[in-house]
């Protein structure tokens, strides 16, 4: 199965002054192109019950777009993509492989451009989180 997963070959991780770590294109990424496939690490529900802030800035609902069954951490660069209200990428469940997220270009992304996803509307930020995670 791992031979079928797309590795992030057109991007790299860099430090930014505004957001901390981020993912940046090193080659042009075309609209609709899969940037990477990320295996999912499932967070045990009892861990979330004990400490609701556990990995709060990095966890995703799974499956995507539905009432969550679980919360997960996407491996690879999955937890490093920063937020933008004008995102150039998005994530989705892999269409063919269970328990894999894909990060996909929403539009063409130029070299040196930060790759950002949309974390959510005001409900996501309602717990006091900042739009940036400066380290």
C-alpha positions as CSV (number, residue, x, y, z in Angstrom):
1,X,0.0,0.0,0.0
2,X,2.8,2.5,0.8
3,X,4.0,2.3,-2.8
4,X,0.6,3.9,-3.8
5,X,1.0,6.9,-1.4
6,X,2.2,10.3,-2.8
7,X,5.1,11.7,-1.0
8,X,5.6,15.5,-0.8
9,X,8.2,16.0,-3.5
10,X,7.4,19.6,-4.5
11,X,7.5,21.2,-1.1
12,X,9.6,21.6,2.0
13,X,9.2,22.8,5.6
14,X,10.6,26.2,6.6
15,X,10.4,28.5,9.6
16,X,8.4,31.8,9.2
17,X,8.4,34.8,11.4
18,X,4.6,35.1,11.4
19,X,3.4,31.5,11.8
20,X,6.3,29.4,13.0
21,X,6.9,26.3,10.8
22,X,5.1,26.1,7.5
23,X,5.1,24.2,4.2
24,X,6.4,26.0,1.1
25,X,6.4,25.0,-2.6
26,X,9.8,24.4,-4.2
27,X,8.4,23.6,-7.6
28,X,5.1,24.7,-9.3
29,X,2.1,22.7,-8.0
30,X,-0.8,22.7,-10.4
31,X,-4.5,23.1,-9.5
32,X,-6.0,19.7,-8.6
33,X,-2.5,18.1,-8.0
34,X,-2.2,15.9,-4.9
35,X,0.6,17.5,-2.8
36,X,0.9,14.5,-0.5
37,X,-1.0,11.5,1.0
38,X,-0.8,11.4,4.8
39,X,-1.3,8.3,6.9
40,X,-3.5,9.0,9.9
41,X,-2.6,8.5,13.6
42,X,-5.8,8.0,15.6
43,X,-6.1,9.7,19.0
44,X,-7.6,7.3,21.5
45,X,-11.0,8.7,22.7
46,X,-10.1,8.2,26.4
47,X,-7.1,10.6,25.9
48,X,-9.4,13.3,24.5
49,X,-11.9,12.7,27.4
50,X,-9.2,13.3,29.9
51,X,-7.5,16.3,28.3
52,X,-9.5,18.1,25.6
53,X,-6.5,20.3,24.8
54,X,-4.3,17.4,23.7
55,X,-2.9,18.2,20.3
56,X,-5.6,20.8,19.9
57,X,-3.8,22.7,17.2
58,X,-2.9,19.6,15.2
59,X,-5.8,17.2,15.3
60,X,-8.4,16.8,12.5
61,X,-11.9,15.3,12.5
62,X,-12.2,12.0,10.7
63,X,-13.9,11.3,8.4
64,X,-13.6,14.7,6.8
65,X,-16.9,16.6,6.2
66,X,-19.0,14.3,8.4
67,X,-19.9,14.1,12.0
68,X,-16.5,13.0,13.4
69,X,-16.1,9.4,14.4
70,X,-12.5,10.1,15.6
71,X,-9.9,12.7,15.8
72,X,-6.6,12.1,14.0
73,X,-3.1,13.5,13.5
74,X,-2.1,13.3,9.8
75,X,1.5,12.3,9.5
76,X,4.0,13.6,7.0
77,X,3.6,17.4,6.6
78,X,-0.1,17.1,7.5
79,X,0.1,19.0,10.8
80,X,2.4,21.7,9.5
81,X,0.2,23.3,6.8
82,X,-0.8,26.7,8.2
83,X,-4.2,28.4,8.0
84,X,-5.3,31.0,5.5
85,X,-8.8,32.3,4.8
86,X,-7.7,32.5,1.2
87,X,-6.2,29.0,1.1
88,X,-4.4,27.6,-1.9
89,X,-4.8,23.9,-0.8
90,X,-7.3,21.7,1.0
91,X,-7.5,18.3,2.5
92,X,-9.8,15.4,1.9
93,X,-10.2,11.7,2.6
94,X,-8.3,9.6,0.0
95,X,-10.8,8.4,-2.6
96,X,-9.4,4.8,-2.7
97,X,-7.3,4.1,0.4
98,X,-9.0,4.1,3.8
99,X,-7.6,6.2,6.7
100,X,-5.5,8.4,4.4
101,X,-5.8,12.2,4.0
102,X,-4.8,13.9,0.8
103,X,-3.6,17.5,0.6
104,X,-4.6,18.9,-2.8
105,X,-3.8,22.2,-4.6
106,X,-6.9,24.4,-4.8
107,X,-5.2,26.5,-7.5
108,X,-1.8,26.7,-9.0
109,X,0.9,27.3,-6.3
110,X,4.1,29.0,-7.4
111,X,7.6,28.1,-6.1
112,X,8.4,29.9,-2.8
113,X,4.7,30.3,-2.0
114,X,3.5,29.0,1.4
115,X,0.9,26.2,1.1
116,X,-2.0,26.9,3.4
117,X,-5.3,25.2,4.1
118,X,-8.5,26.4,5.7
119,X,-8.9,25.3,9.3
120,X,-12.5,26.5,9.7
121,X,-14.8,29.4,10.3
122,X,-15.3,31.3,13.5
123,X,-16.5,28.2,15.3
124,X,-13.0,26.7,14.9
125,X,-11.4,29.8,16.5
126,X,-14.0,30.3,19.2
127,X,-11.9,28.6,21.9
128,X,-9.3,31.5,21.8
129,X,-6.9,29.9,19.3
130,X,-4.8,32.3,17.3
131,X,-4.6,32.2,13.5
132,X,-0.9,31.7,13.9
133,X,1.3,29.4,16.0
134,X,4.5,31.3,16.5
135,X,7.1,29.3,18.4
